[in-house]
Amino acid sequence: MPEHIKKKLLDEIKQLEYELTTELPAEIKKARALGDLSENAEYHMAKQRQEFVNARLGQLKKRMAELSLVNLSNIPRDKAGFGSTVVVYDATKEEEIEYRLVTSEEADVTKGLISTTSPIGRGIVGKKVGDTATIVTPNGRRELEILKLTTIHDEAAAAGEAVAG
């Protein structure tokens, strides 16, 4: 798992755990002191927030577990996969576009960072240079021809050569 993603998830987990164990119990205690709980908006809001924080913590911890299972040796060396940079020709837009396949936490379409779980990402994963991916979007079908592919392994090798050279 990329370190910056791990840090981002751990920071959010830490912040939510603090809120759950310190801030929310204080808010609930204060709201209870106001009396009748049936019409106590502060109490109900704090309880709803507590449920949300618990659910979000569960999601984050599950995601951490999923990401920790990512094994770089399972990522193909000759096909698009996590960490790959892909240059495609979009026949619909008649232009070349560069995408980098990333986790959903890193995704930013404006920067060309697309999640491997997005429609475009799912369409590109497993493709080789020369393959065409048909992507179904809300705006219709798009044909993306893979022109160039740099896998995460290629980048690691190039970085190693740059350091050694």
N, C-alpha and C positions, 0 to 999 in steps of 0.2 A: 504494500500500500504506500503510495506517495506520502512522504512525511508531512507536507503542508496540509493534506486532507486529513490525516490522522490528528494533527494538532487542532485543526478547525473543529472536527467532531468532538475531540476531548474537551476543548474550551467550552463548546456549547453544552456538553454533558455536565461539566463542572458548574457552570452558571445555573443550569436548570436544577441540579441537585441542591445547590445552595438555596435557590428560591423555594424548592419543595420542603427542605428541612428547616429553614430559618424564617424566611419572609412570609410564606403562606400560613404556617401555624400561628404566627403573631397576628396576621390579619384576621384569621378565623377566630382567634381568642378575643380580639378586640370587637369583632362583629357580634360574637355571642354575648358579650357584656352589654350590648345595646338592647337586649331583651328578646321579645317575640321573634323567633326564627322564621315563622311562616311568611312574614311580610318584610323580612330583613334583606334588602337588596345587596348590601355589602357582603353578608354571609354567603348568599347564593352565588355571587360573582366570584368570591374567593374559592368556594367549593368547585365551581366550574373550571376555574383556572387550574386548580389542583388536579382535576381530571385530565385537562389538556396537557399539563406538564408531565404527568405520569405517562400518558400515551406517547408524547414526543420522546421522552427518555427511552421508552421501549423501542421506538423506531430507530433512534440513534444507536442504541446498543446493538440492535439487530444488524444495522448497517455496518458497524465496526466489525462485527463477527464475520459478515459476508466479505468485507474488504480484506480482512486478515487471511481469508482463504484463497485470495488471488495468488496463483502460482505462476510466476513469469515463464517458467519452463513449459507451461501448457499453452502459452500464446504462440500461434503459428509464426514461422519465420518467413513464409512466402505468401501469406495472405493477410488482408487487413484484419486487425484486431485491436484490443485495448492498447493505447499508446502510439498507434500508427498515425502517420501523416499521409494523407491521400490527396492527390490532385485529380479532380474529375472534370469531365466536360459535360456541362448541363445542356443538353440539346434544346430544352424548352427555352432557356434563357440565352442560348448561344454564347456561353462564356465558360471559362475555366474557373474553378473554385477550389481552394485548398481547405481541407478539413483536418482537424486532429481529433481522433477518437479518445474521449476521456470519460471519467466517471460522471455520474449525474451531478455530484457536488461541484465539479469544476466547469460544467457546461456553461458556455456563453456564446450563443450563435453569432453575435456581432463580432466576436474575435475569431470565429471559425472553429471554436471548440464545441464539438457536439458529443452528446452522450451516446455510449454504445447501446443504450436502451431507447433512444429516440427513433422515430421512423427512418430518418436518413441513416443514422448509425446502424440500426438493425439491417438495413438494406446493403450497407457497405461491408459490414463484418463478413469475413470469409471469402471476399472477392480478391482476384488477382488482377495485375495489369492486363488490360484488354477486355476484361469482363464488363458487363453492363448491369447496373442495379436499377430495377424499376421500383420507384418509391411512390406510394399512394399518399397524397397529402390532401388537406381540405380544399386546396386549389386545383386538384386534379393529379394526374400521373406525371411523374418526372423520370426521365431516362438519364442516368448518370454513368458515363463511361469512365472506367478507371484508367487514367493516363500514367500516373506515377505513384509509387508506393514506397514509403520508408517505414519499416516496422520498428517497434521499440528495441528489437535486437540490433537492427542496422544502426540506430542512433547510439546505442551503448557501445557498439564496435567503433563507430566514428569518434565518439568521445574518448575512447581508450587510445585510439591512434593519435588523436590530437594531443593527449597528455604525454604519450610515449615519444611523439615526434618533436 
